[in-house]
Amino acid sequence: MSSNIRALAAKCCFQVVEKGRSLADELPKQQEKVEGKDKGLLQELCYGVIRYLPELEYDVRELIAKPLTGKQRVAHFLILVGIYQLKYTRIPDHAAVGETVNGAKPLKQLHLKAMINGVLRNFLRNKDKVSDKPLPDAIKFNHPSWFIKKIQHGYPEDWQKILTANMQKPPMWLRVNQHKNTVDAYQEKLAAAEIAVSKQDEFSKALLLTRAVDVNKLPGFFDGEVSIQDGAAQQAAVLLNSQAGENILDCCAAPGGKTCHILELQPKLKAMTAIDVDEERLARVEDNLSRLGLSAKTIAGDAGSDSWWDGQQFDRILLDAPCSGTGVIRRHPDIKWLRKASDIDTLVILQQQILKNVWSLLKPGGTLLYATCSILPQENKEQIQRFLLDQQDASLVNIAQSQQEIGWQILPDEQGMDGFYYAKLIKK
Ligand SMILES: C[S@@+](CC[C@H](N)C(=O)[O-])C[C@H]1O[C@@H](n2cnc3c(N)ncnc32)[C@H](O)[C@@H]1O
């Protein structure tokens, strides 16, 4: 395969949409085939197509009578890549069309070259015509219908705002390793490197950058002075509030962002145990600990059972539960197509099982912080509401702005953060 970027983007999007692979896994495989700046363009094209998929599919349906199928299917994605460039990038039209059409050859679709050229030129001719055809919400908002319905139901006032926030390119947040620098001292290093900070979150001290930068440009990144972590995720360790001498469990820990943050904030713990059911992902916890010069006991284990447990109860537990990921769609737009409505009930049951099991590992008086990067009430406030009804020895600590709320639901782009949920529980 030659390194025609459009062809690589088409291959990647085909793998995600038709084969159900994750964008985070597929994109690096294609990026390996190109150099430097082209990696960025490839990323922009793949993320763009996945973000705007329903709308681009609609455009194609207007232009091609019979959809491309079978071995030609990858060419359908090449056309989507072409239309995305014409609608949403500043690449000159002639270059976008020319490069996209050239992508047919490495995809072994040379016989479709003229057709692809015709479709893209046809699109360009009609691009500025205003249509008064009403579009379904799934196309207008570029989300699956089942998800739109759930968001409309959960957030009758805010659903459009949420869907619009999910379409944005995510900002970059930093977590300063306070073992190595104060946040102020690190901000000076950023200023010296001409990296602008647009705000600091008051509670967690997370820094929001004005513009995303390459990690290589971040002062001291490889020496563990700083990590990349969304502002919402940085609330976890602060809310958990571990104290010196305590025994802490992070029971769904990989890739370890929150484990490391807990250790950065409280260096005098008695012990920190990080478990994850996925051994490969657990290796990333170890990489992160080692980059930051931290240590924890890492165990590959199922948080829904206690087969891995040494019998010592914990003072505090972070349960960053496996979830739908619907709060981080702006970072992972493929979630919209990989998640199915039926997954949600399964996830809710899994969360319930893990919650029940780890509750039994908590000392009386101990704290459990339940977290998800979901915005679906089923996984969040409804999950905790039911837990409080079933578990008489659990009480809720108020961490939300409003006393009536069960837990703290952060919506996507609220104060620049990802969508996240936290509930803090105390064992009586
Ligand atoms: C939301 S991610 C955790 C992110 C992590 N806390 C961080 O901040 O980097 C959820 C994790 O739960 C893990 N997981 C799923 N089911 C599990 C189970 N039964 N026991 C333990 N870990 C599980 C997944 O492998 C995944 O790594």
The ligand as an ORCA input file, in Angstrom:
! r2SCAN-3c Opt
* xyz 0 1
  C     -12.937      3.759     32.641
  S     -11.651      2.629     32.470
  C     -10.617      3.075     33.795
  C      -9.742      4.295     33.574
  C      -8.712      4.483     34.661
  N      -9.332      4.548     35.967
  C      -7.866      5.723     34.455
  O      -8.128      6.764     35.040
  O      -6.882      5.641     33.713
  C     -12.411      1.175     33.025
  C     -11.452      0.001     33.200
  O     -12.186     -1.057     33.837
  C     -11.613     -2.262     33.430
  N     -12.563     -3.325     33.787
  C     -13.690     -3.710     33.145
  N     -14.295     -4.693     33.810
  C     -13.548     -4.937     34.914
  C     -13.646     -5.849     35.998
  N     -14.637     -6.729     36.080
  N     -12.683     -5.834     36.948
  C     -11.647     -4.959     36.860
  N     -11.495     -4.085     35.857
  C     -12.433     -4.073     34.906
  C     -11.352     -2.066     31.958
  O     -10.363     -2.981     31.503
  C     -10.893     -0.605     31.928
  O      -9.501     -0.539     31.941
*
